Structure formats: structure tokens, C-alpha cells
Amino acid sequence: MPVDIFWARMAKQKKPGTSLPQLPVLAKFCQSLCVLPHGNADCERVFSMLTHIKTEFRNQLGNDTKEALLAVGRNSLQNMSQCCYEVKVGRYLIKSAKAATMKALEEYHKKAEATA
């Protein structure tokens, strides 16, 4: 029997003659332990993705942008049933991406002019 199922059953067991759980704290603790990661592969994967996102040429990315790019990357890894060029992108997303790009370019040119 898998450990998580065992502790789920233990959490449902009642004290004889009552409706109170028999081992509520221990069962909850052990169930919590079952959800802890068994390694650091997920963390390493995220750090690797971030290294690919934040390059020498893209070192000025804001945290919001990095978060969004990480989310896109993680979602695409989870949905490998279709290739990146097969993904259907809606008009709203394209319009938002163009607007964000134009805004970023304007800010970049303003900073460049201010320092020149």
C-alpha cells in the first residue's frame, strides 16, 4: 500500500466508540511529509530556465517579465503534446505583446537619450 494512502486511511480512523480521530496530529504530519519534494530537480530546472531567460543581452528584464517568461516556459514543458510553432495565439495576446514591446522600446530610447 502506498504511504500516502496509508496515512489518508489513518487520518480517517476514529477512536473506538467516538467520532474523534484516533491519531489526528500524527496523521496530518505524515500526510504533510508526503507532499515534500524528494529532490531538488524542480528547483534546478527553474534556475536553469532563468539562466536561459536572463542573458547578457537581456539583463534589464523586470521581475514581472521574468516571472511571465518562466510561467510560459513551465507551461510549455508540461504540455509537450504540441510543438511551439503549432500553438494557437489569440489576437488579444498578440496585441498585448506588441503594446508591451512598444512601451519597453520607448522607455529604452528615453533612457538612451537621457544618458547621451
Sine and cosine of phi, psi and omega as CSV:
sin_phi,cos_phi,sin_psi,cos_psi,sin_omega,cos_omega
0.00,0.00,0.75,-0.66,0.04,-1.00
-0.88,0.48,0.52,-0.86,-0.08,-1.00
-0.87,0.49,-0.68,0.74,-0.04,-1.00
-0.90,0.43,-0.61,0.80,0.03,-1.00
-0.94,0.35,-0.64,0.77,0.03,-1.00
-0.85,0.53,-0.75,0.66,-0.05,-1.00
-0.95,0.31,-0.46,0.89,0.10,-0.99
-0.91,0.41,-0.64,0.77,0.05,-1.00
-0.93,0.36,-0.63,0.78,0.02,-1.00
-0.89,0.45,-0.59,0.81,0.00,-1.00
-0.92,0.40,-0.46,0.89,-0.02,-1.00
-1.00,0.07,-0.25,0.97,-0.02,-1.00
-0.93,0.38,0.64,-0.77,-0.03,-1.00
-0.94,-0.33,0.42,-0.91,0.12,-0.99
-0.91,0.41,0.61,-0.79,-0.03,-1.00
-0.84,0.54,0.78,-0.63,0.06,-1.00
0.99,0.16,0.06,1.00,0.01,-1.00
-0.73,-0.68,0.09,-1.00,0.08,-1.00
-0.96,-0.26,0.21,0.98,-0.01,-1.00
-1.00,0.09,0.59,-0.81,0.03,-1.00
-0.90,0.44,0.56,-0.83,-0.05,-1.00
-0.97,0.26,-0.73,0.68,-0.01,-1.00
-0.74,-0.67,0.92,0.39,-0.15,-0.99
-0.91,0.42,-0.69,0.72,-0.07,-1.00
-0.94,0.33,-0.72,0.70,0.00,-1.00
-0.89,0.45,-0.69,0.72,-0.01,-1.00
-0.90,0.45,-0.69,0.72,0.01,-1.00
-0.90,0.44,-0.67,0.74,0.02,-1.00
-0.88,0.48,-0.74,0.67,-0.02,-1.00
-0.92,0.39,-0.58,0.81,0.08,-1.00
-0.91,0.42,-0.62,0.79,0.04,-1.00
-0.90,0.44,-0.63,0.78,0.02,-1.00
-0.90,0.44,-0.51,0.86,-0.04,-1.00
-0.92,0.38,-0.37,0.93,-0.03,-1.00
-1.00,-0.07,-0.08,1.00,0.04,-1.00
-0.94,0.35,0.60,-0.80,0.03,-1.00
-0.92,0.39,0.56,-0.83,-0.03,-1.00
-1.00,-0.01,-0.02,1.00,0.00,-1.00
-0.33,-0.94,-0.10,-0.99,-0.03,-1.00
-0.91,-0.41,0.36,0.93,-0.04,-1.00
-0.88,0.47,-0.65,0.76,0.01,-1.00
-0.89,0.45,-0.69,0.72,0.03,-1.00
-0.89,0.46,-0.71,0.70,0.01,-1.00
-0.88,0.48,-0.62,0.79,0.01,-1.00
-0.90,0.45,-0.67,0.74,0.01,-1.00
-0.91,0.41,-0.69,0.73,0.03,-1.00
-0.89,0.46,-0.61,0.79,0.04,-1.00
-0.90,0.43,-0.69,0.73,0.03,-1.00
-0.89,0.46,-0.65,0.76,0.01,-1.00
-0.90,0.43,-0.59,0.80,0.05,-1.00
-0.89,0.46,-0.61,0.79,0.02,-1.00
-0.96,0.28,-0.50,0.86,0.00,-1.00
-0.97,0.24,-0.74,0.67,-0.07,-1.00
-1.00,-0.08,1.00,-0.03,-0.01,-1.00
-0.98,-0.21,0.00,-1.00,0.03,-1.00
-0.86,0.51,-0.56,0.83,-0.04,-1.00
-1.00,0.06,-0.27,0.96,-0.01,-1.00
-0.85,-0.53,0.68,0.74,-0.06,-1.00
-0.99,0.10,-0.03,1.00,-0.01,-1.00
-0.98,-0.20,0.19,0.98,-0.01,-1.00
-0.90,0.43,0.66,-0.75,0.06,-1.00
-0.98,0.20,0.25,-0.97,-0.01,-1.00
-0.88,0.47,-0.62,0.79,0.01,-1.00
-0.88,0.48,-0.67,0.74,0.00,-1.00
-0.92,0.40,-0.69,0.72,0.02,-1.00
-0.89,0.46,-0.66,0.75,0.04,-1.00
-0.87,0.49,-0.69,0.72,-0.02,-1.00
-0.90,0.43,-0.68,0.73,0.01,-1.00
-0.91,0.41,-0.61,0.79,0.07,-1.00
-0.90,0.44,-0.67,0.74,0.00,-1.00
-0.89,0.46,-0.68,0.73,0.03,-1.00
-0.89,0.45,-0.70,0.72,0.00,-1.00
-0.89,0.45,-0.69,0.72,-0.01,-1.00
-0.92,0.39,-0.63,0.77,0.01,-1.00
-0.92,0.40,-0.61,0.80,-0.01,-1.00
-0.94,0.33,-0.52,0.85,0.06,-1.00
-0.93,0.37,-0.58,0.82,-0.03,-1.00
-0.97,0.25,-0.45,0.89,-0.04,-1.00
-0.92,-0.39,0.96,0.28,-0.06,-1.00
-1.00,0.03,0.21,0.98,-0.03,-1.00
-0.95,0.30,-0.32,0.95,0.04,-1.00
-0.69,-0.72,0.49,-0.87,0.00,-1.00
-0.97,0.24,0.34,-0.94,-0.05,-1.00
-0.87,0.49,-0.54,0.84,-0.02,-1.00
-0.98,0.18,-0.11,0.99,0.04,-1.00
-0.99,-0.10,-0.13,0.99,-0.05,-1.00
-0.94,0.34,0.75,-0.66,0.04,-1.00
-1.00,0.06,0.84,-0.54,-0.02,-1.00
-0.95,-0.30,0.77,-0.64,-0.02,-1.00
-0.97,0.24,0.32,-0.95,-0.02,-1.00
-0.89,0.45,-0.58,0.81,-0.01,-1.00
-0.89,0.46,-0.68,0.73,0.00,-1.00
-0.91,0.42,-0.67,0.75,0.03,-1.00
-0.90,0.44,-0.70,0.71,0.01,-1.00
-0.88,0.47,-0.68,0.73,0.01,-1.00
-0.91,0.42,-0.65,0.76,0.01,-1.00
-0.91,0.42,-0.66,0.75,0.03,-1.00
-0.90,0.45,-0.68,0.73,0.00,-1.00
-0.90,0.44,-0.68,0.74,0.01,-1.00
-0.91,0.42,-0.63,0.78,0.03,-1.00
-0.91,0.42,-0.70,0.71,0.01,-1.00
-0.89,0.46,-0.66,0.75,0.02,-1.00
-0.89,0.45,-0.69,0.72,0.00,-1.00
-0.91,0.42,-0.64,0.77,0.03,-1.00
-0.91,0.41,-0.65,0.76,0.04,-1.00
-0.88,0.47,-0.70,0.71,0.03,-1.00
-0.89,0.45,-0.64,0.77,0.01,-1.00
-0.89,0.46,-0.71,0.71,-0.02,-1.00
-0.92,0.38,-0.59,0.81,0.06,-1.00
-0.89,0.45,-0.68,0.73,0.02,-1.00
-0.91,0.41,-0.64,0.77,0.00,-1.00
-0.91,0.43,-0.65,0.76,0.03,-1.00
-0.93,0.36,-0.59,0.81,-0.01,-1.00
-0.93,0.36,-0.53,0.85,-0.01,-1.00
-1.00,0.04,-0.24,0.97,-0.02,-1.00
-0.99,0.14,0.00,0.00,0.00,0.00
